[in-house]
Amino acid sequence: LPYMEEFETKNELGYRTSIIQKLKMADASQTVRFGYDQKGLMNEMSTYYNKSENAQKRRTFKYDDFGNVIERKEYQGEVCKEDFQIIYDPKTDYLSSIIVLNTKEDQMKIVRFTEYAFY
């Protein structure tokens, strides 16, 4: 038997605006709402539990001029839990570095890409 019902809403442009998931056996639900900028790129994704008015989780996104994601921030309530940045080489536009700052655990991870091999 299905244990969860899922409903999806879209705006007039066909972009997903929300997903509602309801558990059948319990009185629990989760709503995920999506926000978009003028270019149609997703700039926010917020998660609400059990018809709460305040988002328990929220992700924000930033893009460069080419539409590549350059930053994602994840919030728990109003506190920034993780800052994820993608850095591209300005000369070649190749991926140069990924920086992840986890404020909850006081950790920073840096991944650098220095050499590319083409096959």
N, CA, C and O atoms as a GROMACS GRO file, in nm:
protein
  476
    1LEU      N    1   0.083  -0.118   0.000
    1LEU     CA    2   0.000   0.000   0.000
    1LEU      C    3   0.088   0.125   0.000
    1LEU      O    4   0.194   0.126   0.062
    2PRO      N    5   0.044   0.228  -0.069
    2PRO     CA    6   0.121   0.354  -0.064
    2PRO      C    7   0.114   0.414   0.075
    2PRO      O    8   0.007   0.421   0.137
    3TYR      N    9   0.227   0.458   0.123
    3TYR     CA   10   0.233   0.515   0.257
    3TYR      C   11   0.243   0.666   0.255
    3TYR      O   12   0.234   0.731   0.359
    4MET      N   13   0.260   0.724   0.134
    4MET     CA   14   0.278   0.868   0.126
    4MET      C   15   0.210   0.920   0.000
    4MET      O   16   0.216   0.859  -0.106
    5GLU      N   17   0.146   1.034   0.014
    5GLU     CA   18   0.090   1.105  -0.101
    5GLU      C   19   0.178   1.223  -0.132
    5GLU      O   20   0.228   1.289  -0.040
    6GLU      N   21   0.198   1.252  -0.260
    6GLU     CA   22   0.282   1.364  -0.300
    6GLU      C   23   0.208   1.449  -0.402
    6GLU      O   24   0.154   1.398  -0.500
    7PHE      N   25   0.206   1.578  -0.377
    7PHE     CA   26   0.141   1.674  -0.465
    7PHE      C   27   0.243   1.776  -0.512
    7PHE      O   28   0.328   1.820  -0.434
    8GLU      N   29   0.236   1.813  -0.637
    8GLU     CA   30   0.331   1.908  -0.694
    8GLU      C   31   0.253   2.021  -0.760
    8GLU      O   32   0.155   1.998  -0.829
    9THR      N   33   0.299   2.144  -0.737
    9THR     CA   34   0.237   2.259  -0.804
    9THR      C   35   0.342   2.327  -0.890
    9THR      O   36   0.461   2.329  -0.858
   10LYS      N   37   0.295   2.384  -1.001
   10LYS     CA   38   0.384   2.456  -1.094
   10LYS      C   39   0.323   2.591  -1.126
   10LYS      O   40   0.202   2.610  -1.116
   11ASN      N   41   0.410   2.685  -1.164
   11ASN     CA   42   0.360   2.817  -1.202
   11ASN      C   43   0.324   2.819  -1.350
   11ASN      O   44   0.330   2.715  -1.417
   12GLU      N   45   0.287   2.935  -1.401
   12GLU     CA   46   0.242   2.945  -1.540
   12GLU      C   47   0.353   2.918  -1.642
   12GLU      O   48   0.324   2.889  -1.758
   13LEU      N   49   0.478   2.926  -1.599
   13LEU     CA   50   0.591   2.897  -1.688
   13LEU      C   51   0.633   2.750  -1.684
   13LEU      O   52   0.720   2.708  -1.760
   14GLY      N   53   0.571   2.673  -1.597
   14GLY     CA   54   0.603   2.531  -1.586
   14GLY      C   55   0.708   2.499  -1.482
   14GLY      O   56   0.751   2.384  -1.470
   15TYR      N   57   0.752   2.601  -1.406
   15TYR     CA   58   0.850   2.577  -1.300
   15TYR      C   59   0.781   2.522  -1.177
   15TYR      O   60   0.671   2.566  -1.141
   16ARG      N   61   0.844   2.427  -1.111
   16ARG     CA   62   0.790   2.369  -0.989
   16ARG      C   63   0.796   2.474  -0.878
   16ARG      O   64   0.902   2.531  -0.854
   17THR      N   65   0.684   2.499  -0.812
   17THR     CA   66   0.680   2.597  -0.704
   17THR      C   67   0.674   2.531  -0.566
   17THR      O   68   0.722   2.589  -0.468
   18SER      N   69   0.615   2.411  -0.558
   18SER     CA   70   0.612   2.343  -0.430
   18SER      C   71   0.585   2.194  -0.448
   18SER      O   72   0.527   2.151  -0.548
   19ILE      N   73   0.629   2.119  -0.348
   19ILE     CA   74   0.599   1.976  -0.336
   19ILE      C   75   0.548   1.954  -0.195
   19ILE      O   76   0.610   1.997  -0.098
   20ILE      N   77   0.434   1.888  -0.184
   20ILE     CA   78   0.377   1.855  -0.053
   20ILE      C   79   0.376   1.704  -0.040
   20ILE      O   80   0.320   1.634  -0.125
   21GLN      N   81   0.437   1.653   0.066
   21GLN     CA   82   0.439   1.510   0.094
   21GLN      C   83   0.365   1.486   0.225
   21GLN      O   84   0.399   1.544   0.328
   22LYS      N   85   0.264   1.399   0.219
   22LYS     CA   86   0.185   1.368   0.338
   22LYS      C   87   0.195   1.218   0.365
   22LYS      O   88   0.174   1.136   0.276
   23LEU      N   89   0.227   1.184   0.491
   23LEU     CA   90   0.229   1.045   0.532
   23LEU      C   91   0.087   1.002   0.565
   23LEU      O   92   0.015   1.073   0.635
   24LYS      N   93   0.045   0.886   0.515
   24LYS     CA   94  -0.092   0.841   0.536
   24LYS      C   95  -0.115   0.785   0.676
   24LYS      O   96  -0.222   0.806   0.733
   25MET      N   97  -0.018   0.716   0.731
   25MET     CA   98  -0.037   0.649   0.860
   25MET      C   99  -0.013   0.742   0.979
   25MET      O  100  -0.048   0.708   1.092
   26ALA      N  101   0.046   0.857   0.955
   26ALA     CA  102   0.073   0.952   1.063
   26ALA      C  103   0.024   1.089   1.019
   26ALA      O  104  -0.002   1.113   0.901
   27ASP      N  105   0.013   1.176   1.113
   27ASP     CA  106  -0.030   1.312   1.082
   27ASP      C  107   0.094   1.399   1.062
   27ASP      O  108   0.118   1.493   1.138
   28ALA      N  109   0.170   1.366   0.959
   28ALA     CA  110   0.294   1.440   0.933
   28ALA      C  111   0.298   1.479   0.785
   28ALA      O  112   0.254   1.405   0.697
   29SER      N  113   0.352   1.596   0.761
   29SER     CA  114   0.366   1.643   0.623
   29SER      C  115   0.493   1.725   0.609
   29SER      O  116   0.547   1.778   0.706
   30GLN      N  117   0.539   1.734   0.486
   30GLN     CA  118   0.657   1.814   0.453
   30GLN      C  119   0.625   1.891   0.326
   30GLN      O  120   0.577   1.835   0.228
   31THR      N  121   0.652   2.020   0.330
   31THR     CA  122   0.631   2.106   0.214
   31THR      C  123   0.764   2.168   0.174
   31THR      O  124   0.834   2.226   0.258
   32VAL      N  125   0.798   2.156   0.047
   32VAL     CA  126   0.920   2.217  -0.006
   32VAL      C  127   0.876   2.322  -0.107
   32VAL      O  128   0.805   2.292  -0.203
   33ARG      N  129   0.919   2.446  -0.085
   33ARG     CA  130   0.883   2.556  -0.175
   33ARG      C  131   1.008   2.604  -0.248
   33ARG      O  132   1.117   2.609  -0.191
   34PHE      N  133   0.992   2.638  -0.375
   34PHE     CA  134   1.102   2.679  -0.461
   34PHE      C  135   1.083   2.822  -0.506
   34PHE      O  136   0.971   2.863  -0.538
   35GLY      N  137   1.192   2.899  -0.509
   35GLY     CA  138   1.189   3.037  -0.558
   35GLY      C  139   1.286   3.051  -0.674
   35GLY      O  140   1.388   2.982  -0.678
   36TYR      N  141   1.254   3.139  -0.768
   36TYR     CA  142   1.334   3.157  -0.889
   36TYR      C  143   1.365   3.304  -0.910
   36TYR      O  144   1.291   3.391  -0.865
   37ASP      N  145   1.477   3.330  -0.980
   37ASP     CA  146   1.513   3.468  -1.012
   37ASP      C  147   1.456   3.506  -1.149
   37ASP      O  148   1.379   3.429  -1.208
   38GLN      N  149   1.493   3.623  -1.200
   38GLN     CA  150   1.440   3.673  -1.328
   38GLN      C  151   1.481   3.586  -1.446
   38GLN      O  152   1.411   3.582  -1.547
   39LYS      N  153   1.595   3.517  -1.435
   39LYS     CA  154   1.643   3.431  -1.544
   39LYS      C  155   1.582   3.291  -1.540
   39LYS      O  156   1.606   3.211  -1.630
   40GLY      N  157   1.504   3.262  -1.437
   40GLY     CA  158   1.444   3.130  -1.423
   40GLY      C  159   1.532   3.031  -1.350
   40GLY      O  160   1.505   2.911  -1.352
   41LEU      N  161   1.637   3.079  -1.285
   41LEU     CA  162   1.726   2.992  -1.208
   41LEU      C  163   1.678   2.985  -1.063
   41LEU      O  164   1.641   3.087  -1.005
   42MET      N  165   1.680   2.865  -1.005
   42MET     CA  166   1.633   2.849  -0.868
   42MET      C  167   1.727   2.922  -0.772
   42MET      O  168   1.847   2.896  -0.771
   43ASN      N  169   1.672   3.012  -0.692
   43ASN     CA  170   1.755   3.085  -0.596
   43ASN      C  171   1.725   3.050  -0.451
   43ASN      O  172   1.800   3.089  -0.362
   44GLU      N  173   1.616   2.976  -0.427
   44GLU     CA  174   1.584   2.937  -0.290
   44GLU      C  175   1.499   2.811  -0.288
   44GLU      O  176   1.412   2.790  -0.372
   45MET      N  177   1.528   2.728  -0.188
   45MET     CA  178   1.450   2.607  -0.165
   45MET      C  179   1.428   2.597  -0.014
   45MET      O  180   1.524   2.582   0.061
   46SER      N  181   1.302   2.604   0.030
   46SER     CA  182   1.270   2.606   0.173
   46SER      C  183   1.186   2.484   0.209
   46SER      O  184   1.096   2.446   0.133
   47THR      N  185   1.214   2.424   0.325
   47THR     CA  186   1.142   2.306   0.371
   47THR      C  187   1.067   2.339   0.499
   47THR      O  188   1.123   2.394   0.594
   48TYR      N  189   0.940   2.305   0.500
   48TYR     CA  190   0.851   2.328   0.614
   48TYR      C  191   0.794   2.194   0.658
   48TYR      O  192   0.762   2.109   0.575
   49TYR      N  193   0.781   2.175   0.789
   49TYR     CA  194   0.724   2.051   0.843
   49TYR      C  195   0.593   2.080   0.913
   49TYR      O  196   0.580   2.177   0.987
   50ASN      N  197   0.496   1.994   0.888
   50ASN     CA  198   0.366   1.995   0.956
   50ASN      C  199   0.300   2.133   0.959
   50ASN      O  200   0.258   2.181   1.064
   51LYS      N  201   0.292   2.195   0.843
   51LYS     CA  202   0.223   2.323   0.826
   51LYS      C  203   0.280   2.436   0.910
   51LYS      O  204   0.208   2.528   0.948
   52SER      N  205   0.407   2.428   0.940
   52SER     CA  206   0.474   2.534   1.015
   52SER      C  207   0.485   2.659   0.928
   52SER      O  208   0.495   2.649   0.806
   53GLU      N  209   0.484   2.775   0.990
   53GLU     CA  210   0.496   2.900   0.916
   53GLU      C  211   0.641   2.938   0.890
   53GLU      O  212   0.669   3.017   0.800
   54ASN      N  213   0.734   2.883   0.970
   54ASN     CA  214   0.876   2.913   0.956
   54ASN      C  215   0.947   2.794   0.893
   54ASN      O  216   0.921   2.679   0.928
   55ALA      N  217   1.037   2.823   0.801
   55ALA     CA  218   1.113   2.716   0.734
   55ALA      C  219   1.215   2.657   0.831
   55ALA      O  220   1.291   2.729   0.895
   56GLN      N  221   1.215   2.523   0.839
   56GLN     CA  222   1.314   2.458   0.924
   56GLN      C  223   1.447   2.445   0.851
   56GLN      O  224   1.553   2.454   0.912
   57LYS      N  225   1.442   2.424   0.719
   57LYS     CA  226   1.562   2.416   0.636
   57LYS      C  227   1.544   2.510   0.517
   57LYS      O  228   1.434   2.526   0.464
   58ARG      N  229   1.656   2.570   0.478
   58ARG     CA  230   1.649   2.661   0.363
   58ARG      C  231   1.783   2.657   0.291
   58ARG      O  232   1.889   2.658   0.354
   59ARG      N  233   1.778   2.652   0.159
   59ARG     CA  234   1.899   2.658   0.076
   59ARG      C  235   1.885   2.774  -0.020
   59ARG      O  236   1.782   2.794  -0.083
   60THR      N  237   1.993   2.852  -0.030
   60THR     CA  238   1.995   2.962  -0.126
   60THR      C  239   2.107   2.935  -0.226
   60THR      O  240   2.209   2.874  -0.193
   61PHE      N  241   2.086   2.981  -0.349
   61PHE     CA  242   2.180   2.956  -0.457
   61PHE      C  243   2.216   3.087  -0.526
   61PHE      O  244   2.132   3.176  -0.540
   62LYS      N  245   2.343   3.098  -0.569
   62LYS     CA  246   2.388   3.211  -0.651
   62LYS      C  247   2.455   3.156  -0.775
   62LYS      O  248   2.516   3.049  -0.773
   63TYR      N  249   2.443   3.231  -0.884
   63TYR     CA  250   2.494   3.187  -1.012
   63TYR      C  251   2.584   3.293  -1.073
   63TYR      O  252   2.575   3.411  -1.039
   64ASP      N  253   2.672   3.251  -1.164
   64ASP     CA  254   2.752   3.348  -1.239
   64ASP      C  255   2.674   3.389  -1.365
   64ASP      O  256   2.559   3.349  -1.382
   65ASP      N  257   2.736   3.468  -1.451
   65ASP     CA  258   2.669   3.519  -1.571
   65ASP      C  259   2.633   3.409  -1.671
   65ASP      O  260   2.546   3.428  -1.755
   66PHE      N  261   2.700   3.295  -1.661
   66PHE     CA  262   2.676   3.184  -1.753
   66PHE      C  263   2.574   3.084  -1.700
   66PHE      O  264   2.542   2.987  -1.768
   67GLY      N  265   2.523   3.106  -1.580
   67GLY     CA  266   2.424   3.017  -1.521
   67GLY      C  267   2.484   2.904  -1.441
   67GLY      O  268   2.413   2.810  -1.404
   68ASN      N  269   2.614   2.910  -1.413
   68ASN     CA  270   2.679   2.809  -1.330
   68ASN      C  271   2.660   2.842  -1.182
   68ASN      O  272   2.670   2.959  -1.144
   69VAL      N  273   2.633   2.742  -1.101
   69VAL     CA  274   2.620   2.763  -0.957
   69VAL      C  275   2.757   2.800  -0.901
   69VAL      O  276   2.856   2.730  -0.925
   70ILE      N  277   2.764   2.910  -0.828
   70ILE     CA  278   2.889   2.950  -0.764
   70ILE      C  279   2.880   2.947  -0.612
   70ILE      O  280   2.982   2.950  -0.544
   71GLU      N  281   2.757   2.941  -0.558
   71GLU     CA  282   2.743   2.938  -0.413
   71GLU      C  283   2.612   2.873  -0.374
   71GLU      O  284   2.507   2.897  -0.435
   72ARG      N  285   2.619   2.790  -0.270
   72ARG     CA  286   2.499   2.734  -0.208
   72ARG      C  287   2.515   2.745  -0.058
   72ARG      O  288   2.615   2.700  -0.002
   73LYS      N  289   2.418   2.806   0.007
   73LYS     CA  290   2.419   2.817   0.153
   73LYS      C  291   2.301   2.738   0.207
   73LYS      O  292   2.190   2.743   0.154
   74GLU      N  293   2.329   2.664   0.315
   74GLU     CA  294   2.226   2.583   0.377
   74GLU      C  295   2.202   2.634   0.518
   74GLU      O  296   2.295   2.646   0.597
   75TYR      N  297   2.077   2.663   0.548
   75TYR     CA  298   2.039   2.719   0.678
   75TYR      C  299   1.953   2.619   0.755
   75TYR      O  300   1.868   2.550   0.697
   76GLN      N  301   1.975   2.612   0.884
   76GLN     CA  302   1.890   2.538   0.976
   76GLN      C  303   1.823   2.645   1.062
   76GLN      O  304   1.887   2.703   1.149
   77GLY      N  305   1.697   2.670   1.037
   77GLY     CA  306   1.630   2.784   1.099
   77GLY      C  307   1.687   2.910   1.036
   77GLY      O  308   1.679   2.927   0.914
   78GLU      N  309   1.745   2.998   1.115
   78GLU     CA  310   1.807   3.120   1.064
   78GLU      C  311   1.960   3.114   1.066
   78GLU      O  312   2.026   3.211   1.028
   79VAL      N  313   2.015   3.003   1.111
   79VAL     CA  314   2.160   2.989   1.126
   79VAL      C  315   2.217   2.919   1.003
   79VAL      O  316   2.168   2.814   0.961
   80CYS      N  317   2.322   2.979   0.944
   80CYS     CA  318   2.388   2.919   0.829
   80CYS      C  319   2.468   2.798   0.875
   80CYS      O  320   2.562   2.811   0.953
   81LYS      N  321   2.430   2.680   0.828
   81LYS     CA  322   2.494   2.556   0.869
   81LYS      C  323   2.609   2.519   0.776
   81LYS      O  324   2.709   2.463   0.821
   82GLU      N  325   2.595   2.549   0.647
   82GLU     CA  326   2.700   2.513   0.551
   82GLU      C  327   2.705   2.615   0.437
   82GLU      O  328   2.603   2.657   0.383
   83ASP      N  329   2.827   2.654   0.402
   83ASP     CA  330   2.852   2.745   0.291
   83ASP      C  331   2.937   2.670   0.189
   83ASP      O  332   3.051   2.634   0.217
   84PHE      N  333   2.881   2.647   0.072
   84PHE     CA  334   2.945   2.567  -0.034
   84PHE      C  335   2.973   2.661  -0.151
   84PHE      O  336   2.879   2.713  -0.211
   85GLN      N  337   3.101   2.682  -0.185
   85GLN     CA  338   3.137   2.773  -0.293
   85GLN      C  339   3.214   2.699  -0.402
   85GLN      O  340   3.299   2.615  -0.374
   86ILE      N  341   3.181   2.731  -0.525
   86ILE     CA  342   3.247   2.673  -0.642
   86ILE      C  343   3.319   2.786  -0.714
   86ILE      O  344   3.258   2.888  -0.747
   87ILE      N  345   3.449   2.768  -0.737
   87ILE     CA  346   3.529   2.872  -0.800
   87ILE      C  347   3.578   2.821  -0.935
   87ILE      O  348   3.634   2.712  -0.945
   88TYR      N  349   3.556   2.902  -1.038
   88TYR     CA  350   3.598   2.868  -1.173
   88TYR      C  351   3.722   2.950  -1.210
   88TYR      O  352   3.736   3.064  -1.166
   89ASP      N  353   3.810   2.892  -1.290
   89ASP     CA  354   3.929   2.962  -1.338
   89ASP      C  355   3.883   3.073  -1.433
   89ASP      O  356   3.813   3.044  -1.530
   90PRO      N  357   3.919   3.198  -1.409
   90PRO     CA  358   3.871   3.308  -1.494
   90PRO      C  359   3.924   3.303  -1.637
   90PRO      O  360   3.862   3.358  -1.728
   91LYS      N  361   4.039   3.237  -1.659
   91LYS     CA  362   4.095   3.230  -1.794
   91LYS      C  363   4.030   3.121  -1.878
   91LYS      O  364   4.003   3.142  -1.997
   92THR      N  365   4.006   3.005  -1.818
   92THR     CA  366   3.956   2.891  -1.895
   92THR      C  367   3.811   2.856  -1.865
   92THR      O  368   3.750   2.780  -1.941
   93ASP      N  369   3.754   2.908  -1.758
   93ASP     CA  370   3.620   2.875  -1.710
   93ASP      C  371   3.608   2.729  -1.666
   93ASP      O  372   3.497   2.677  -1.656
   94TYR      N  373   3.721   2.663  -1.640
   94TYR     CA  374   3.718   2.529  -1.584
   94TYR      C  375   3.701   2.539  -1.433
   94TYR      O  376   3.732   2.641  -1.371
   95LEU      N  377   3.652   2.431  -1.376
   95LEU     CA  378   3.638   2.424  -1.231
   95LEU      C  379   3.775   2.433  -1.166
   95LEU      O  380   3.865   2.355  -1.201
   96SER      N  381   3.792   2.525  -1.075
   96SER     CA  382   3.922   2.548  -1.012
   96SER      C  383   3.926   2.497  -0.868
   96SER      O  384   4.020   2.428  -0.830
   97SER      N  385   3.825   2.530  -0.788
   97SER     CA  386   3.823   2.490  -0.646
   97SER      C  387   3.681   2.476  -0.596
   97SER      O  388   3.588   2.537  -0.649
   98ILE      N  389   3.668   2.395  -0.494
   98ILE     CA  390   3.543   2.383  -0.420
   98ILE      C  391   3.577   2.407  -0.274
   98ILE      O  392   3.667   2.343  -0.220
   99ILE      N  393   3.506   2.499  -0.211
   99ILE     CA  394   3.529   2.531  -0.070
   99ILE      C  395   3.399   2.504   0.005
   99ILE      O  396   3.294   2.556  -0.031
  100VAL      N  397   3.409   2.424   0.109
  100VAL     CA  398   3.292   2.393   0.192
  100VAL      C  399   3.324   2.434   0.335
  100VAL      O  400   3.418   2.383   0.396
  101LEU      N  401   3.246   2.527   0.387
  101LEU     CA  402   3.260   2.572   0.526
  101LEU      C  403   3.141   2.519   0.604
  101LEU      O  404   3.027   2.559   0.580
  102ASN      N  405   3.169   2.429   0.698
  102ASN     CA  406   3.066   2.372   0.783
  102ASN      C  407   3.074   2.442   0.919
  102ASN      O  408   3.160   2.410   1.000
  103THR      N  409   2.983   2.536   0.943
  103THR     CA  410   2.988   2.614   1.066
  103THR      C  411   2.942   2.534   1.187
  103THR      O  412   2.980   2.564   1.300
  104LYS      N  413   2.862   2.434   1.163
  104LYS     CA  414   2.812   2.352   1.274
  104LYS      C  415   2.926   2.273   1.338
  104LYS      O  416   2.932   2.258   1.460
  105GLU      N  417   3.018   2.222   1.255
  105GLU     CA  418   3.129   2.141   1.305
  105GLU      C  419   3.262   2.215   1.301
  105GLU      O  420   3.366   2.156   1.330
  106ASP      N  421   3.262   2.342   1.266
  106ASP     CA  422   3.384   2.424   1.255
  106ASP      C  423   3.488   2.357   1.166
  106ASP      O  424   3.604   2.343   1.205
  107GLN      N  425   3.446   2.318   1.046
  107GLN     CA  426   3.537   2.255   0.952
  107GLN      C  427   3.534   2.329   0.819
  107GLN      O  428   3.431   2.381   0.777
  108MET      N  429   3.649   2.332   0.754
  108MET     CA  430   3.658   2.387   0.619
  108MET      C  431   3.729   2.284   0.532
  108MET      O  432   3.834   2.232   0.568
  109LYS      N  433   3.669   2.256   0.417
  109LYS     CA  434   3.728   2.163   0.321
  109LYS      C  435   3.754   2.240   0.192
  109LYS      O  436   3.669   2.314   0.143
  110ILE      N  437   3.873   2.222   0.138
  110ILE     CA  438   3.909   2.286   0.012
  110ILE      C  439   3.957   2.178  -0.084
  110ILE      O  440   4.049   2.102  -0.052
  111VAL      N  441   3.895   2.171  -0.198
  111VAL     CA  442   3.935   2.079  -0.304
  111VAL      C  443   3.981   2.163  -0.421
  111VAL      O  444   3.905   2.247  -0.470
  112ARG      N  445   4.104   2.142  -0.466
  112ARG     CA  446   4.159   2.220  -0.578
  112ARG      C  447   4.182   2.128  -0.697
  112ARG      O  448   4.226   2.014  -0.682
  113PHE      N  449   4.149   2.179  -0.813
  113PHE     CA  450   4.172   2.107  -0.938
  113PHE      C  451   4.281   2.182  -1.013
  113PHE      O  452   4.260   2.295  -1.056
  114THR      N  453   4.398   2.119  -1.030
  114THR     CA  454   4.511   2.189  -1.089
  114THR      C  455   4.544   2.142  -1.229
  114THR      O  456   4.586   2.222  -1.313
  115GLU      N  457   4.527   2.014  -1.256
  115GLU     CA  458   4.562   1.962  -1.388
  115GLU      C  459   4.444   1.888  -1.447
  115GLU      O  460   4.378   1.808  -1.380
  116TYR      N  461   4.418   1.916  -1.573
  116TYR     CA  462   4.312   1.846  -1.644
  116TYR      C  463   4.375   1.757  -1.750
  116TYR      O  464   4.470   1.798  -1.817
  117ALA      N  465   4.324   1.638  -1.765
  117ALA     CA  466   4.371   1.547  -1.868
  117ALA      C  467   4.254   1.520  -1.963
  117ALA      O  468   4.144   1.488  -1.919
  118PHE      N  469   4.278   1.533  -2.090
  118PHE     CA  470   4.176   1.510  -2.190
  118PHE      C  471   4.206   1.380  -2.264
  118PHE      O  472   4.321   1.354  -2.300
  119TYR      N  473   4.106   1.300  -2.286
  119TYR     CA  474   4.125   1.173  -2.354
  119TYR      C  475   4.050   1.172  -2.485
  119TYR      O  476   4.053   1.072  -2.557
   0.00000   0.00000   0.00000
